[in-house]
Amino acid sequence: MNAARGRKSVRILPFVLIIVASACAPTSSPPSTGTTAGGEANRREQSLVAAVRVEPSRVAAKATTSQFVNIKTSVALFNATLDLIDDRGAPQPYLAEALPQLNTDSWQVFPDGRMETRYRLKPDLVWHDGTPLTANDFVFSWQVFATPEIGTATSPPIGIIEEVLAPDDRTLVIQWRQLYSWAGTLQAGNIPELPPLPPHILGEPYQRADWEGIINHAYWSTEFIGLGPYRLERWEPGSFFEGVAFDRYVFGRPKIDRVKVLFMSDANAALSSLLAGEIQLATDNALGIQQGVAAKKQAPNANLLLTTDLWRAIYPQLRPELATPQAILDLRVRKALAHAIDKQPLNDTLYEGLGVMADSVLPPGLDYSSAIEQAVVKYPYSARAAEQLLNEAGYTKRADGLFAGPDGERFTPELKTNASVQYEQERSIVASSWRQLGIDVQETVLPAALAQSGEARATFPGFYAFSTSLGDRALRNFASAEIPSTENRWTGSNRGGWSNAEYDGLVSRYQVTLDRNERVRQMAEMARLLSDQLPAYSLYYDLGTIVHVTQLRGLGPVVADATGLIAWNVHLWELS
């Protein structure tokens, strides 16, 4: 990188929220009980209006298929699970009294390689409709998610759980077929891996083996019944949903009485609403960074927070029957295109120099990051290196400056993104870099109507850019078992269809390794393989822009590698 570019970059702690204006920090861990201090009946009702960019297709913490829009705020508002990831990225007991601890009665490892973990539920837990929560609701959840026809049976940890038992109403026992290093924290990114499900709502279609009836049940969305701090009261499709404080919430009644979440796809309209005082919080991509910076400049009472909670990458299509042109399958070609991506314009254009560029799905700043940094293969921007690799693959420049193969056909791959202003800018910048090299790239957009289709997101012909979770659990997204297909209802995360036996072995061993040092070594080797074989081009860590008025207190820094859930402690928020 030249000196001019170096001056534009801003060094930040890459996986922690950047606090641009001061905000009251939240309590590090949630209280076990409590309600708003003072006379509850005498105080004025507090109502929070928030904006998110897209309407969620569900509010349940975990769905039965991958065809959904998951809005983090809605998950935190309406759901409660066994554990909770706090602002430091540490797991805390939520519905459970305590979390399993290795080599105790709560987490036993047996000589034959099986395991058992135990949870004790807190007393007097109820669903939003007043039905008591019991350990059997987690047994039912496992039975539903382990049903092959529903499409999640092979995904960890469901596929490696042998049995889930409820010896009594408050005791939950999970029996594992094998070692599983994450058994003590049933969270993957911001997705709980074994949330409770209500048998009193879904039990009837389950007993009839009506799998489509379960998958399409309104329970997951407009008729959701959960255990979170707010109860879903109203959902106006295309407009908003509204929740009311749940009096019997496990941590006590939330301090804010009502939360209304508007669906605002226009970032400029969301900015105008914020400046006009019509909303107090813009989250879940309602604002881009440009609008966030503008809000801070124009509104003295606005706090700007930036989260690095997703990994942005370009996936090449590596299924031979789908890859067009077939040159994408040639590793030399993929490496050439990696060298031809100039990331600095991405940072400058998308994040005004505040972005964090990525070389791996594993973010910097963690205790194991130095080992990852040494292992990954990097592809600095170099037209010379790119052209040399293309020449080695049999591609030469024609008189018009475009590369063509031995058959004289131009190399014309497709680069696809979802529809959004940011992603269109991103696509244009990457395509421009490739065109400067001499690649006749074709830019396309996945139609909004197909944005939630697992099949459409996995059967692209050339290259497809999208965001996924980051951190060590995201490493398993590239296992062969995660390749989407008709057999798993297109639910896998390995959308490019990459398959590598060595990598699969590492993922399998990593999931059963309990020794921390060995796990770090395995992570480093997986990161090396991913960067060397390029089933995805690392671009940057996708920044989430959150703006809230200073009168909204309780929001604060969140470790991005945990969940990115700014609303993890929403029950403690207050409006003055």
N, C-alpha and C positions, 0 to 999 in steps of 0.2 A: 504494500500500500504506500502511495507517495505521501509526502509531507502534508500537502493540502488536504488530502482525504483524512489524514491522521488528525488534523486540527478540528475537523467536523465531528469526529466521534466523541461521545461522552462516556466516560468510564462510570459504570454504576454497579451496585451489587445486583447481579443479574437475576436472582430468583426470589428477590424480596420486593414487596410493594415499595414504590418510590413515593414518599410523602412530600408533595410539592407545597402543600400548605398544612399548618398544624391541625391536628385532630386529637380528640381525647382517645387515649388508648384503651382497648377493652381489657377486662379481666382476663388473665391468661388461661384460666380454666373455669368451666361453668359451675355455678353453685348447684347444690343438690335440691334446695327448696327455696321458696321465697316468692313474695308478690310485691307489687309496687308499695313503697313505704308511704305511710300517711293514710288519710281517709280515702279509700278507693272510691267510695260513692260520691265524695264531695269534689273530686278533681275533674277538670275538663277532659273530655275524651280526646285522645291523641290519634290522629290518622296520618299515615304516611302514604304518599303517592309516588310511585317509582315508575321508571320506563325501562323496557327491554327492547331489543331490536326486532325479534321475531316472536310470533306466538308459539308457545310450546305445543307439541302434539300430545304431551302427557305431563303430569306432575308427579307421577310415581317415581320413586328413587331408582328403580330398575325395571326395565320392560322385558317382554318376552321375545322381542326381535330387535334388530338394529334399526328398524325403520321408524325413527322418531327424532324429534328435536328435543334435546335435553337442555333446559334452562336452569342454570345452577341456583339462581335465586329461588325458583319455585321448589326445587328439591329441598333446600334448607327451610323454607317456610312451612311446608306441609308434612315433612317426613321426620321420623326418628328411628334410629336403628340401634344395634347393640353397642356400637362405639361411635365416637365423634373425633374428628381430627381438628385440633385446636389451632390457634394462630401461630404456634411454633412448629407446626407439622407433627405434633406428638399425639398419639391416640389417647383418648380419655373414655372412661365408662360413660355410657349414655343411658340406654334402657337396662343395661347390665350393671350390677353392683360393682363388679371388678372385671378386668380383662385377664385371660389366661396367661399364666407365667410358666415358662419352660421349666421342666424338671420339678414340678409341683403336682399336687393332686388335680389342679385345674388344667395342666398340659402334660400329659404323659406320653413318652415314646417307648414303644414296646420292642423287644428283641427282634421280632420278625419284620420291623420297618413300618408297622402301622402306628397310628397315633390316636389320641383321644383328647378333646378339649371340652371344658365344662364352663357354663355360664349360669349365674344365678340372677334372675330378673329382679328388679326393684319391685316393691309391693305396690298394689293399687294402681297399676297401669291400665288405661282404657283407651280404646279407639275413639276417634272424634264423634262417633254416634253413641258413645256410652257403653259399648260392648267391652267386657274385660279382655285385656290381652293376656294370653297364656303362652307357655312354651310350645304348645301344640301348633300355634300360628307360625312358628319358625319351621316346625316339621312339615306343615302343609306347604310352606314356601319352597322348601327343598324338593318336595314331591312335584310341585308344579314346574319349577325350573329344570328339574331332572327328567322331565317327560320329553323324549326325543322329538315328538311331533311339534313341540313348541319351539325348538330350535336353539336352546342354550345348554343342552345336556352335556356336551363335550367340553364346554368352556370351563377353565379353572375358576373357582375351586369345585364347582358343581360336579364335574366329571371325576374328581378324585375323592369325593366324599362317599363313604360306604353306606352310612346310615345316620339319620338324625333322630334322636329319641327325646321324649319328654317324660322322665320318671315321675314328675309331678308338675303342677301348674307353673312353677317358677324355676324349674331346673331344666336346662337345655344341654344335651350331650351330643357332640358331633364326633363320629367315628370316621377316621381317615384311612383310606386304602394304603397310603404311603406317606412319607414325610412331605410336609408342605411348609415352606419357610414363612409364609404369611398367615399361618393359621391363627395367630394371636390377634390379628387386626383384619377383619373382614371388610376391607375397603380397598378398591382399586381406582386410584385417581379420585374423582368425586362420585364414583358409582359404588354404593354398598353391594357387596357380593351375596349377602343372604338377608335381605330385608324381610320383615314379617309380611305375610299376606293374610287377609281376613277370610277364613273358611265360611263365615256366615254370609259372605257376599259371593265368593268365587267357588265355594264348595259344591254347589248344585251342578254347574256346568262341568266341573272336574269329575264328579261322580258319573256323569253321562258321557265322559270322554269327548266332550264337545270342545276340541282344542281351538277351533276357529272362534267359537263363542268366547273362550277365555281371552284369546289374543285381541279380539275386537271389542271387548267389554268396555263400557263407559267408565268402569271403575278406575282405569288407568289415567283418565283425564277429567272430564266434566263432572263425573260423579265420584270423585276420589274421596276416600275415607282413610285418613292416616293417623299419625300419633305426634305430629310435629307441633311447633308453637302456635300455628294458625290452622284454623279449620276453613276449608274451601266453602265459601258461601254462595258465590255467584260467578258465572263464567259467560261472558258475552263474546261469542266467536268473532274473531277479527277485530276486537276492540280492547277488552281487558278481562282480568279476573280479580276477585276480591276475597280476602280472607279476614276472619275475625279471630281475636285472641282466644286461645283454648284455655279455659279455666283450669282444666285438670292436666295441663302439660307437666311433664316429669320434672322440670326445673322451676315450676311455678308459672303463674299467669304472666305473659309478656307485658312489658311496660307500655308499648304502643298498642292501642286497642284494635285498630283496623289497618290493613295494608291493601292498597289498590295498585295493581301492576298493569300499566298501559303497554300495548304492543305498538311500537313506533319504529317503522322501518326507515324513515327519513331522519338521518342524524341531525340535519339542520333544523328540522321541526322540533326534535327533542331538545336541541340547544335553546331554541326560542322559548320552549315551554319552561325550561329550567330558569332562564333569565327572567321570565315573567312571573316566576314564583308558583307556577302551576304544578310542578313536580319538585320533590326534594332530593331525589336520588335518580341518577342515570347509571345503569349497570348492564351487564350481559350484552356488551357491544352496542348499546343504544347510541353511544357517542364514539366517534373515532378520535384519534389523538389530536387531530387538528381542532375539532370542536371542543375537546377537553381543555386544550391550551387557551382557546378563545374564551371559554367559560371562566377560566381562572383570571384572565386579563380583564374581562368585562364585569365580573361579579365579585366584589371584594369578600363576600361571604361564601365563596365556593371553595371547596377542598378538592384537589385533584390527586387521585391515586392511580398508579399504573401497576398492573400485575403481569408477570411472565408465567402464565399457567398453562400454556399449550405449546406444542412443538409444530412448527410449520415446515412442510416438506413437499417435494415433488416426487410422485411415484411413477416409475416407468412400468408399462405393461409387460410382464415377463411370462405370460402364458403364450406359448408359440402359436396356438390356434387363434389368438386375438391380437397379437402384436403386429402393428402396421406403422411403418415398414418393419420388416424383420431385422433390420440393422440394430434396432433397440436391444435385441438379445445379445449383441456383441459387447462384451465388457469394455473393450477399447473405445467404442463409440460412446458408451455411457460415461466413461471417464473424461472423454473429450468434452462432452457437454457440461460436465461438472466444472472443468477448468474455464469454461466459457461463461459462467454465471458471475456477473459483477454484483456483489452484495452491497457495496457501499451506496449505490443509488436506491436500493431497497430501504436501507436505513434512513437516508436523507428524505426520501419522498414519503414513506409510510409513517415514519416515527420522528421526523425532524431531528435526526441524529441521536435520539434517545434510545434506539432499539438495541437489542442484544442479538447479534448474529450467532448462528448455531453451526456446530460441526458434528453434533451428536444429539440423540434423543435424551441423553443424560446431561442435565444442565450443570454449569459450573457453580462453584461455591459450596458444594457439599463435601463431607469429610473424605469421600473417595475420589473427588474430582481430579486430583493430580494423576492418579493411575489411569483414568480415562483419557486425560489430555495427552499422556505419553503414548497411548495405544492407538488412537484414531488416526486414520489417514486423512490428510487435508488436501484441498484442491484450490490453491490460490489462483486468483484470476490471471489467466495467461493464454492469450490467443495463440502464441507460438506452441505451447505444450498441447493445446487442443488440436491445432492443425496437424502436428506431428502424429498424434494418436489416430486421427481420422485417416491420414495417409497410410499408416500401418494397417488399418482395417480395410484398405482398398479404395478409399474415397479420395477424389482429386477435385480441385476447383475447375469449373468450366470457364469459358470466356466471359460469362455474365457474372462471375464471382461466386456462384453457388456450387456447393459440393454435390457430386454425383457419384454413384457407385460404378463398379466395373461394367454394368449393363447400360451405363449412360443415363440412368434414371436419377432425377434429383432426389435428395434426401429431404422428404417433406413430412416430418412428424407433426402430430396434433398436440397442442398444449391446452388443457382444459382446466377451468376453475369453476367454483360456484359463483353465483351472481352476487356481487357486492362491490361498492366503490373501491374498497381497499384491495380486494382480490383482482379486480380488473386492472388496477394500477400495477399490482404485483406481476400479473400475467404479461402486461405490456412491457415492463422493465426486463423480465427474463427473456421474453421473445425478442426484444431489441438486442440484447446481448448475443443471443444465438444468431440473429440475422447478421450482425456485424461480423460474426465468424464466417458466415456463408451458408447458414442453415435456413432453408425455406420453410420456417415453422408456420403452422396454421393455428390461429387462436380461436378457441371455441368456449362456450359457456354451457354448463349443465343447467338445463331449464329448471326453474323453481319447482315445477310440478314433479320433477324427478329427483329433487335434492334429497329426499328421504327414502329413495329406493335403493336398497342394498345392492340389487342387481345392476342398476345403472351406474352406481358408484364403483363397481368392480369390473365392469366390462368395457371400459374405455379403451380405445385402440392405441393411443400413444403415451402421453404423459398427463397426469392428473394431480393437481396441487390441492392439499387439504390439511387441516389441523387435527392433531390427535393429542392425547395426554402425553406427558413426559415423565421421566424417572424410570427406576429399575423395573417396575411392573410393565411399563410400555415395551420393554424388550421382547416380551412374549408375543407381542402383536405381529412379529415377523416369523413366527413358527409356522410350519406347513399346516398344522392343525387349524390355524386361523385364516386359511384361504377361504374366502366366501364361495359358496356353491349352492346349487339347488338343494343339496342334501341337508345343509344347515340353515336353510332359508336366507342365505346371503348375509349371515350375521357376523362373519369373521372380519378382523381388522387388517389382515394382510391383503389389501385390495389389489396390489400389483401381482399377486400370485407367485411370489418368490418362494422357492423351495431349496433348502440346503441342508443336507444330512448332518454336517458338522454343527451347524447352528442349532438344529433341532435337538441334538444331543446335549449341547450346552444349556439350552432352555430347560430341558428335562432335569439335568443335574442341578441347575440353579434352584429350581423349585423345591428340591429335596435337601439342599445343603443348608445346614444350620450354623456352621462356623463362619463368622463374619469375614475373616481374612480370605478364606477360600471363595466366598461369594464375591468379594471385590475383584479377585483374580478372574473369576468367570465373567463378571460384568465387563471388565476391560477387554477380554477376548471376544465377547459378543459385539462390543462397540467397534473393535478392530475389523471383524468380519463384515459388519454392516457398512462401515465406511469404505472398505476395500471392494466389496462386491456390488455396492450401490443399488440395493432394492429401493432406495429413496435418497433424494438429494436434500440434505439439511439446508434450510434457508435461514430461519430465525426463530426466536421464541416469541410467539404471538402475544403482543401486549393487549391486555384488557384495560379499557379506560373507564374509570369509575369517578363520577363527580357527585358530590353531595353538599348540601348547604351546611354551614357550620352549626346550625341549630340542631342538626341530627348528630347525636353524640353516641359513641360506642364503637364506631368502625375503626379499624386499625390495620397494621401490617399483617400479612398472611404469607407464610412460606409457600412458594408456588409449587414446589414438588409434592406438597401434601394434597390439597384439593382445589385450591383457588377459590374456595367458597368464602366470599367476603361476608356472607350472612351466617357464618357458622354460629355466631352468638347473637342472633337477631332478637332473641328474647330479652337481651339486656339493653338494646338500643332505646334511646329516649329522644323526644322532640321537645325543645324548649320554645 
